[in-house]
Amino acid sequence: MITAERKPFDEILELVDGHKKILVAGCDTCVAICLTGGEKEAEILASELRIKAQADGREVEVEHTAAIRQCEWEYLDMIAARVEEADVVLSMACGIGIQSLAEKFAPKLVMPAVNTNMLGMPQEHAVWLERCVACGECRIGLTGGICPVVRCSKSLMNGPCGGSHDGKCEVTTPEKEDIECAWALIWERLKAQGREELMFADRPPKDWSKSSSGGPRKMVREEAKPV
Amino acid sequence: MSDNGYKAGSNLEKILTAGTFAVTGECGPPKSADGSVIEQKAKLLKGYVDAVNITDNQTAVVRVCSMASGYAAQQNGVEAIMQMTCRDRNRLAMQADILGAATLGIKNILCLTGDHMSFGNHPEARGVHDLDAINLIKMYRDMRDEKKFQCGDEMAVEPRLYIGCAENPFGDPFELRALRLKKKVEAGADFMQTQCIFNVPKFKEWMKEVRALGLHQEVKILAGITPIKGAGMANYMKKFVPGMDVPQEIVDRVAAKEKGEPQQAEGKKLAVEMIKELAEVEGVAGVHIMAVEWEPAVPEIVEAAGLMPRPAVA
């Protein structure tokens, strides 16, 4: 899923500084599952903003709402009336949702209340790990189902660098002590699958034009278009 | 291959091809536009090494680029081995830079992944990693041997390069280390330099695997030596430098001496002993002496190891 973290409160305050009618808009899909930007979190942020405004002696109206998915036009229609009333919308959706909202209601001022950070997997309750960067050219069939593009700190395609130590990445620091060496994991997985020879397969340079390096991407499924 | 039978015709290639035990050194360019630093370091090493590695933003800290520094080293009489990391350049820049280096007379290139940005002084930098070191070796080999850019376009005049790589016998998983060198050799590496060796038994174990794969006959292997300047440095390398394996007895041996000159002397003595021991290992074609910010120690070590005079090559 797409994960996001709420921005520091002071940064959010700066983004809405001077506005009288603020709508905090949550999204009840990915960011709700990662406990960052669902309706409940939107309600909490709205309360914090009201309390802060009261403490500062400012007159500000803060409301909250949530769309089932901010990234789809039809769900945005459902919150249109609330959006229209606000001077500024603080979106708690991922970057896709925020931009959909901003585009749908342009030129309405829409500000991000979260930093979208990854395509992650919930490893355990309240812990997410990055698993994909949407590079557009998936080769994990050759790497035991483990992605070296995102899980190797240097996106190496041909095995571990010299900094791999005891299964850990050289980037391992006290703050990031959990980084596993992707290539150590790949090697173990390939061995378990009896496919060790894949470790030594020729892996030509990656085609990054299929990633965001190739410019904004667009997908059209002709066969799925309405007739 | 060119008319004279050499791939690049560098001193290093000629010495290694002749089967002579090679000595390479290392120079870190300065962290400012001071053009005199490389000149001074080159003058110190001239005549004592066959070629000198010019590091490329080593440990992810910004320095004078390896191309300009390599050119300066050569202007001052020491052949350069220009280092090139995949961290700071994409394939366009890596090809443009090698063409530029070749026009400046640089013939040896060392293809590296590069230390991660998080270790350096710009941890917020975006890492490029368009290619990895193995892709890079292959790209340069194709430029040289096929006169082709990575995209397949042809070029009129190829860069004549002696292509090097690095390998860390002390990285994990150990069972992959010799096999990874094999991959680099298949990609086109002509010579390789190892990470600093302090754990000699482990290095020998790795060399056994290298020989079992026949790699010592396909690539010239230079064993990495770092003279220890003091117990503080030994401890630092043991604890903080990625991929280093410094046995405690090495730290203790240096620490047993008094700080300053006695510890330095012990470090140099240790380096000389190691060179002599590693030179006996079958398949070791030379040594690569990395005297980090301690270049003045190199002549003495090379002399004491019995590696002087360095061969004059035509």
Chai-1 contact restraints between the chains, C-beta under 6 A:
chainA,res_idxA,chainB,res_idxB,connection_type,confidence,min_distance_angstrom,max_distance_angstrom,comment,restraint_id
A,S153,B,H116,contact,1.0,0.0,6.0,A-B,restraint_1
A,K154,B,T113,contact,1.0,0.0,6.0,A-B,restraint_2
A,K154,B,H129,contact,1.0,0.0,6.0,A-B,restraint_3
A,S155,B,H129,contact,1.0,0.0,6.0,A-B,restraint_4
A,L156,B,D132,contact,1.0,0.0,6.0,A-B,restraint_5
A,M157,B,D132,contact,1.0,0.0,6.0,A-B,restraint_6
A,N158,B,D132,contact,1.0,0.0,6.0,A-B,restraint_7
A,N158,B,I134,contact,1.0,0.0,6.0,A-B,restraint_8
A,N158,B,K183,contact,1.0,0.0,6.0,A-B,restraint_9
A,G159,B,R180,contact,1.0,0.0,6.0,A-B,restraint_10
A,C161,B,T113,contact,1.0,0.0,6.0,A-B,restraint_11
A,G162,B,N168,contact,1.0,0.0,6.0,A-B,restraint_12
A,G162,B,G171,contact,1.0,0.0,6.0,A-B,restraint_13
A,G162,B,Q195,contact,1.0,0.0,6.0,A-B,restraint_14
A,G162,B,G243,contact,1.0,0.0,6.0,A-B,restraint_15
A,G163,B,P242,contact,1.0,0.0,6.0,A-B,restraint_16
A,G163,B,G243,contact,1.0,0.0,6.0,A-B,restraint_17
A,S164,B,G171,contact,1.0,0.0,6.0,A-B,restraint_18
A,S164,B,D172,contact,1.0,0.0,6.0,A-B,restraint_19
A,H165,B,D172,contact,1.0,0.0,6.0,A-B,restraint_20
A,D166,B,D172,contact,1.0,0.0,6.0,A-B,restraint_21
A,E170,B,P242,contact,1.0,0.0,6.0,A-B,restraint_22
A,V171,B,H116,contact,1.0,0.0,6.0,A-B,restraint_23
A,V171,B,S118,contact,1.0,0.0,6.0,A-B,restraint_24
A,A184,B,P173,contact,1.0,0.0,6.0,A-B,restraint_25
A,W187,B,P173,contact,1.0,0.0,6.0,A-B,restraint_26
A,F200,B,K183,contact,1.0,0.0,6.0,A-B,restraint_27
A,P205,B,L131,contact,1.0,0.0,6.0,A-B,restraint_28
A,P205,B,N135,contact,1.0,0.0,6.0,A-B,restraint_29
